[in-house]
Amino acid sequence: MTNVVELIPEVNLIEDKEIRDNLISAVNAIEKESGVDLTQFPLGHGITEAGSLMSHSRALVKMALAVADVIEEINNIKVNRDYLIAGCILHDIAIVYGRENEIKHSFTGAFLARDHNLPEEVVKIVATHAKEGELVKRSLEATIVYHVDFMHLEILTGEHYTQVIVRP
């Protein structure tokens, strides 16, 4: 069984013990139910050498916390870091069930979060982190997760690179 805290030590930054314990329980449950080793599960999106699903989730945690630092310091807006961290870790977790399911991974992941008694705010972060979430108003934390997710994927896939034409 994957030790979530070893893979993503920032789990320990979650101050609310119930959220932290329920998050760990959710990750362990999906690993057990799916039979997948989360330390080895590929990220997908054509990315083969940039790490696993869990390394992507950890990158999101670190990126999202950096954004939260700026928003709090510069704009004096409080970010709920417990929700932010839990949302980052669970946002793509249901991909282990396959990308071609009838139900999108964001909704399957949201059901998982709800089944493990995570706060409704975390459920909504997971449900709205992908393009499907563009149809609803996202919370501050969900907005951060959405943008750092797409930023990280664009960096890893090279989709941000454009051909530069230099004229002689």
Buried (B, 14 or more C-beta within 10 A) or exposed (E): EBEBEEBBEBBEBBEBEEBBEBBBBBBBBBBEEBEBEBBEBBBBBEBEEBBBBBBBBBBBBEBBBEBBEEBEEEEEEEBBBBBBBBBBBBBBBBBBBEEEEEEBBBBBBBBBBBEBEBBEBBBBBBBBBBEEBEEEEBBBBBBBBBBBBBBBBEBBBEEEEEEEEEEE
